[in-house]
């Protein structure tokens, strides 16, 4: 997989966004992508940008079906000609650090 995206889809609401975000994440299952949800967004990997855009659009629409206003942020790294997973990018940073790229505190 060479196309990696960071997707954040959220309704503009006062209550918890968790149900809306869950709908957006569930919409990704209909596409040929892998993903990992983090507290701030979802990392998506696809073989090409067309599939990634289609998945992001479906996530946006899943939230929009329940809300009058939706904010979507999509950042894409389309490294063509190289097959590199998102985890390998983190591994490279951790190799430079000589440790995991996270703090040791568990507050």
C-alpha positions as CSV (number, residue, x, y, z in Angstrom):
1,X,0.0,0.0,0.0
2,X,1.4,3.3,-1.0
3,X,-1.2,5.9,-0.3
4,X,-1.5,6.9,3.3
5,X,-4.1,9.3,4.6
6,X,-5.0,11.0,7.9
7,X,-8.8,11.5,8.1
8,X,-10.8,13.4,10.7
9,X,-14.5,13.6,10.2
10,X,-16.7,15.3,12.8
11,X,-20.1,16.9,13.1
12,X,-20.5,20.3,14.5
13,X,-22.5,19.4,17.6
14,X,-22.4,20.1,21.3
15,X,-22.9,16.5,22.4
16,X,-20.5,13.6,22.2
17,X,-19.1,12.9,18.7
18,X,-18.4,9.2,19.4
19,X,-21.6,7.9,17.6
20,X,-20.9,10.0,14.6
21,X,-17.2,9.1,14.4
22,X,-18.2,5.4,14.8
23,X,-20.5,5.7,11.7
24,X,-17.6,7.3,9.8
25,X,-15.2,4.5,10.8
26,X,-17.8,1.8,9.9
27,X,-18.2,3.3,6.5
28,X,-14.5,2.6,5.7
29,X,-15.3,-1.2,5.9
30,X,-16.9,-1.0,2.5
31,X,-13.6,-0.1,0.8
32,X,-10.3,-1.9,0.1
33,X,-8.4,0.0,2.9
34,X,-6.8,-0.7,6.2
35,X,-7.2,1.8,9.0
36,X,-6.4,2.6,12.6
37,X,-8.4,5.0,14.6
38,X,-6.5,7.3,17.0
39,X,-7.9,9.9,19.5
40,X,-7.4,12.7,16.9
41,X,-8.3,10.9,13.6
42,X,-8.0,7.8,11.5
43,X,-4.9,6.6,9.6
44,X,-6.1,5.0,6.3
45,X,-3.9,3.0,3.9
46,X,-4.9,2.1,0.3
47,X,-3.3,0.9,-2.9
48,X,-4.2,4.2,-4.7
49,X,-5.6,7.6,-4.0
50,X,-8.9,6.9,-5.8
51,X,-9.8,4.2,-3.2
52,X,-8.6,6.4,-0.3
53,X,-10.7,9.4,-1.6
54,X,-13.8,7.2,-2.1
55,X,-13.4,5.8,1.5
56,X,-13.0,9.3,2.9
57,X,-16.0,10.5,1.0
58,X,-18.1,7.7,2.4
59,X,-17.0,8.5,5.9
60,X,-17.9,12.2,5.3
61,X,-21.3,11.2,4.0
62,X,-22.0,8.8,6.9
63,X,-21.6,11.7,9.4
64,X,-23.4,14.1,7.1
65,X,-26.5,11.8,7.1
66,X,-27.0,12.6,10.8
67,X,-25.8,16.2,11.0
68,X,-26.5,19.5,9.4
69,X,-22.8,20.5,9.4
70,X,-19.7,18.3,9.0
71,X,-16.1,19.2,9.1
72,X,-13.6,16.9,7.3
73,X,-9.8,17.1,7.3
74,X,-7.9,14.8,4.9
75,X,-4.1,14.8,4.6
76,X,-2.6,12.4,2.0
77,X,0.9,11.0,1.5
78,X,0.9,9.4,-1.9
79,X,4.4,8.0,-2.2
80,X,4.2,6.6,-5.7
81,X,6.7,3.9,-6.8
82,X,7.4,2.9,-3.2
83,X,5.4,0.3,-1.2
84,X,5.6,1.7,2.4
85,X,3.1,1.2,5.2
86,X,2.3,3.8,7.8
87,X,3.9,1.7,10.5
88,X,7.2,1.7,8.7
89,X,7.3,5.5,8.8
90,X,6.9,5.3,12.6
91,X,9.5,2.6,12.8
92,X,12.0,4.9,11.0
93,X,11.4,7.7,13.5
94,X,11.8,5.3,16.4
95,X,15.0,4.0,15.0
96,X,16.4,7.5,14.9
97,X,15.2,8.1,18.5
98,X,16.5,4.8,19.7
99,X,13.2,4.2,21.5
100,X,9.4,4.2,21.0
101,X,8.0,7.5,19.8
102,X,5.9,8.1,22.9
103,X,6.4,9.3,26.4
104,X,6.7,6.8,29.3
105,X,4.1,8.5,31.4
106,X,0.7,6.8,31.7
107,X,-1.3,9.5,33.3
